Amino acid sequence: MWLYLTIFFFIVLLYVGTINNPQSKGVLKFVMVFLGIFVGISDMLGGYDRYIYGECFDRLVDTMRAGGNILTTGVVQLYGKEFGYVLLNMAVGLITANRYVFILIVTLIIYTCLYFSFKRHTNNYAFALILFLGLWFFFSFTYLRQVLATSIAWLAIKYVIERDLKRFLLVAFIAASFHNSAILILPLYFIPIKAFKKETIVIIMGALLLLGLTGGPASLFEVYGSVTEDRRIQGNMADISESGFRMPYLIEAAFFLFFVLKNYEYITETKEQTVMVNAALVFCGILLFFVKSENGGRISWCYMIGIISTMTYIATRRQRVTDKAIVVILLCLFLYLRVYNSWQLYLNLYPYKTFFTDGHREGDYSWQIYEYDHMYDIDKFYR
């Protein structure tokens, strides 16, 4: 745990140390490169998903090099509708046959996209990174397809602000070609760029919560395959009922809505701020709508940059460490530790190990069940 706490508090110190220079590109680049490498070189941390992506990649490359029919490979059979992801596998397969290098390349692409989104849409880079750690960092270890698609979708928000529909649609559909959940970024373009009445927002959020409490939205996942596809393949490793009430969703949505509405007048002063606030509201609305769905929160990821941008602006509008900033940091620390502790039930994050050393981590639940090629245990670079 101390390794991950060190990362968290180091970025908190960066925030304090850059109060007078909150948009230091050097700081943002350094942290994004570090986090990208830290996640990318880890040895199958995060659980099952890396194994299915690794196996699909390995089998695809074997077929490519043998001159076989790639249409029969797992990556095409499982993700054929998301042609961008298939093409990415093929492109990397021309460079390497090694699953670890593949995962590293994908992870670095993700963090490169995140760098540009943070640079464009946040006013304090270090504080935005604190929110990123609390809300999304750990998911970049395992949900590679959806995190990649989401990080690309965030790049489309620039064209919402600029009202460039063609470029927005182009980026959005590229994102959806990696994971079709990214298509949910489309409504953002058509939400009016204006500040809505607080009363209207409260009514809409209340209605979404009531609908969510019926349990109906949770059933959408039974017909919307790709978002939950990875968990279906793994047989729902966590064995969590999707019909249970998700208190964390309600708490997160209520917390962020309180801050947004309390500061609503001055966070919608510019066009860009208004777009990001609207994205933040959609994020909260989705959490409330899927308050009884285990995986519903993943639908909200396309709009998470709105929360990161808006909460960063609220907490760091003044160039000092405010009470608001402290409260948000404490919440992020709580969320960070909550995910870490829940994932550690399966030893998914610690002890940390890179793929530069052979062997495997003792007691690794995912390795014991899902490792498909034990030659990697002997020599990580045998392929």
N, C-alpha and C positions, 0 to 999 in steps of 0.2 A: 504493500500500500504506500509506503514512504516514497517510492519512486514516482508514483503518480501524484502524490501530494506535493512533492518537490516541484514537479512541472507546474502544477496549479499555482502555488505560492510564488514561484519565480515570475510567472506572468503577472500576478498581482503586484509584485515589486516593480516590474516593468511599467505597469500603469502608474504607480506612484512616482516613479522616476522620470516619466515622460509627461507629467502634468502640463508642463509649459511647451511641450513639443508633441502634441497628441497624434499627429499624423506623420510620424517618422517612417518613411518607406523602408529605411534600413532595418528598423525594429520589426516591421511586419514581414519583410522578406526573411529575416533571420528565423523568426518563430515558425513561419510556414514551412521553410526548408527543413528545420529541425523536426517539426511534427510529422511532416511527410516522410522523412527518412525513418524516424522512430517507429511509425506505424508500418511503413512499407517493408522494413527489414525484419520485422518480428516473425518468429517461426510459427505460423498458423495460429496466432492468437485470435481470439474473438469467437471461436466455436466452429460449428459445422460448415457454415457457408463457404469458407475458404476452401474446404475440401472439395465441394461440388464444383466450384469454379476452377480449382486446380486440376481436377480429374478431367473435366470437359476440355480444358485447354490442352492438357497432355495428349488426350486421345485425338483431338483435332490435328495437332502437329504430327503425331504418328501417321495419321491418315494422309495428310498433305505430303509428307516426305516419302510415303510409300506409293504415292500416285493413286490413292483410293478415292472413293466417292465421299466427299465431305458432307453431302446431304444426309448421310446415314449416321453422322456423328452426334454425340450427345448435345453439344452446344447448339447445333442447328435444330435438333429435335425439341429441346427444351426452350430455346430462346429465338427460334427462327423468325418470329414476328418482330423481334427487336434487332433488326438487321445491323444497326450501328454497333451493337455489342459483338455480334458475330464477326463483322468486318475487323473490329479491333483485335479480336482473338487471332484472326488470320494474319493481320499486319504484324503483330508481335511475334507470331509463329515463324515469320520469315527471318526474325532476328535471333530468337532463342527457342529452345524446346523445354526450358526449365520453368516450372510453375512459380518458383520464388521470384525470378526475374520478372515474370508476367505480372505478379501481384504488386511488385515494387513499381513497375512502370505505370500501372493503373492508378496506384495510390498517388504517385507524383503528379499525374494528370489532374486528379481530384484537387490536390492542394494548390496546384497552379491556378485552376479555375477559382478556388476560394480566395486566393490572393487578390485577384482582380475584383471580385465582388466586394471584399472588405475595403479595398482601396477606393472603390467608387462610391460605396453607400454607407460608410461609417465615418463619424467625425473624431473618433478616438480609437485607434487601432488596438491598443493593448486591452482596453476595456471590452471591446467587441470580442476579442479572443477569450476573455474570461467567460463571456456568455456562450461562446462556441464550445468551450470545454464542458460547461454544465449541461448544455442542451444536446450536443451532437457529436462530440469528439469520439467517444467510444464506438459509435456506430460506423465510423470510417474504418474500423478494424475488420468488419465482417460483411456488412451489406454493400459490397463493392458496386454492384450494378445500380442500385437505387441511389446510393450516395453520389456516384459518378453522374447519373442522369440529373439529379437535383442540382449538383454544383454547376452543370452546364445550363440548366433552366434558369438559375439565378442570373446568368449573363444576359438573359433576354430582358430583364427588368430595365436595363438601360434604355431599351427601345420603347418600353411603356412610357417612360418619362419624356422621351423625344418624340413620341407619337409616330413611330416608324413601324407600321403594321407588317410590312414585308419582311424586314429583318427580324422583327419579333417572332413571327411565325416560323421563319427559317430556323432560328436558334431553338425555339420550342420543339419543333419536330425533330431536330437533331437530338435533343435531350430525350425525347420520347422513344427514339430509336435504340436507346440503351436500356430504358425501363419505362414501360408505358404509363406508369403513374405520373411521369413528368408532364403529360398532356394536361394535367390539372392546373398548370400555370396559365393556361389560355384565358380563363375568366378575368384575370387581373387586368388585362388590356382594356376590357370593356366596363370595368367599374369606373364611374365618373371620378375624375380627379378633383374632388372637392371634400370639404369637411362636412360630415353628416351631423345631424343633431344628436346630442348625447342620448336623448330620450329614445330616438329611433334605434340607436345602437343597442341600448339596454333591452328594448323590446325584442329585437332580432336575436340577441344572444339568449334571452330567456326562452324564446320559442325553440331555438336550436337545442337548448338543454332539455326541454320537455320532450322534444322528439327523440333525443338521444336516450333518455330514460326509459322510453318504451321498448328499447332493445331492437327496434326495427333496423336502424342503420347497421348494426353489427352483422345482420344477415346479408348485407350487400357483398361481404367478402366471399360468400359462397358462390356468387356468380362473377365476381371480379377477381379472376385468377391470379394475375401476375404479381399483384402487390403482396399476396400471401404465399406465392408459389414456393419460395425458398423454405418457408416453415412447413408447408405440406410435404415437400420432398423429405425433409428431415424427420417427419413424423411428430412435429411439435415437441422438440426436445425438452422445452421447459414444462410441457404438460399443463399449460395454463388454460383455464376455461375462458372462451371468448365472450361468454355471456355475463361474466362478473363485472361489477361496478369498478371503474377505474378512477379511484380517488385522486391519484397524481394528475390526471388530465384536468379534473375539476379545479384542483388547487392551482396548477400552473395557469390555466385560463383566467381564473378569478384574480390571481396576483397581477398578471400582466394587464388585464382589463382595468383594474383599479388604478394602476399607474398611468395608463394611457388616457383614461377619461379624466383623471385628476389634473393632468397636464395638457389636455387636448387643445386648448386655445393656441399655445405657443409652439406645439409640435406640428402644426399644419400650416405654418406660415409660408412655406415655399412649395413648389410643385413636387420636387423630389421628396421632401418630407411627407407630403400628403400621400404620395404613392406608397411609401414605405409604411406609413401608419395604416393605410387600407390593407396592405398585405398582412400587417400584424393582427388586424381585426379578423381577417379571414383565418389566420392561424388559430386564433382563440376560438372562433366559431366552429372550426373543424374538430378541435379537441372536445368541445361541448357536444357536438353532434354525434361523435363516436365515443361518448363517455362510458359506454358498456361494451366496447370492442377492444380487445387486447392489441390489435395491430392498427387500429384506426389512426393512431397518432402518426404513423408513417405517411398517411395521406397528406398531413399538414406540412411535410418537410419543404415542399416547394415555396411555402410562405414564411419559413422560419427566418430568412434573412430580414424580413420585415420586423420581426420581434427584436432581432439582434441590433439592427440599425436604430429602431425607435427607442428601445431601452437604453442603448448607449447614449443617444442624444439627451434623453431625459436625465440620466445619471451624471453626465459629464458636461452639461451645458455651461457650468461655471468651472473655471480652471482651479479647482481644489477638490479634495476628497470630501464629498457631501454625504449627508446621512442617507440619501437615496442610493448613492453608489455603494455604501457599506451594506445596506439591506440587500441590494441585488447581488453583490459578491457572496454574501452569506447564503442566499438562495441557490446560487450556482454551485457553491461548495456542497450544499445538501444534495442537489441533483447529481452532481459528479460522484459523490460517495454512494448515493443510492444505486446508481447503475453499476458502479464498481462492485459493491457488495453483492448485488443480485447475480451478476455474471460470475463472481468468484465461487458460487455454488458448484460450478462446473470447471473451475480453475481456468477460466477463459482469458485472464489478463495477467496473472502473476503465478509463479515467478516469470519475469520477463526473459525471453531468450531470442536471440537473432538466428537467422539461417546461416550465419558464418561459422557456426560450430555444428558438428554432426550430432546425431542422437536425437532424443526427444525429451520433453519435460515429464518427470515422474508424476504419475497420478493424473495426467491429462485425459479427461473424460472423452473429449472429441477425438483425440488420437487413437485411443483404445478402440473406439467403435467405427470411426470413419476413415482411418488411414487406408488408402487403397494401393500404396506402392512403398513397401518397406525398404526398397533400395535407397530412398531418400534418407532413411535413418542412418544408413551406412556412409553415404556420401551425398551431401546436399546438391552437389554440382555434377552428379554422374550423367545427367542429360545436358 
